[in-house]
Amino acid sequence: MKLFRCTVCGYVYEGETAPEKCPKCNMGADKFEEVSAEDSEKIYRSDRTNAIHMEVITLAEKIIKLSQEGIEDNLDPKCLAAFTQAKNEAWVIKQRCKTELAGHMKLGKY
């Protein structure tokens, strides 16, 4: 299988030949170019890394939600501080992963 990238919208298609039209922007096959072997390898290798980032983002969102529950319970000042810190740290982790994903997309590794 080969990879083809739409030169209009950046959509990446996997197949023996470019599609008749782009599934994203509906442009014709003439707007696709074959992705180099080196770039194809980066795209395939990034699949797992991107999935890991998405899983970390999901876990961070769960930590944020649980921490908010603890904040709202407000049992005592030490618990409140711990939950607040966990919520803030999870937010940073989530944003860091989102930034990495954006970087992968900018570099065509998606």
NORWO-V377316 format. One record per residue. N is the residue number from 1. RES is the residue in one letter. SS is DSSP state (@ for helix, = for strand, . for the rest). Layout:
# NORWO-V377316
n = <N N>
res = <RES RES>
ss = <SS SS>
This chain:
# NORWO-V377316
n = <1 2 3 4 5 6 7 8 9 10 11 12 13 14 15 16 17 18 19 20 21 22 23 24 25 26 27 28 29 30 31 32 33 34 35 36 37 38 39 40 41 42 43 44 45 46 47 48 49 50 51 52 53 54 55 56 57 58 59 60 61 62 63 64 65 66 67 68 69 70 71 72 73 74 75 76 77 78 79 80 81 82 83 84 85 86 87 88 89 90 91 92 93 94 95 96 97 98 99 100 101 102 103 104 105 106 107 108 109 110>
res = <M K L F R C T V C G Y V Y E G E T A P E K C P K C N M G A D K F E E V S A E D S E K I Y R S D R T N A I H M E V I T L A E K I I K L S Q E G I E D N L D P K C L A A F T Q A K N E A W V I K Q R C K T E L A G H M K L G K Y>
ss = <. = = = = = . . . . . = = = = . . . . . = . . . . . . = @ @ @ = = = . . @ @ @ @ @ @ @ @ @ @ @ @ @ @ @ @ @ @ @ @ @ @ @ @ @ @ @ @ @ @ @ @ @ @ @ @ @ . . . @ @ @ @ @ @ @ @ @ @ @ @ @ @ @ @ @ @ @ @ @ @ @ @ @ @ @ @ @ @ . . . .>
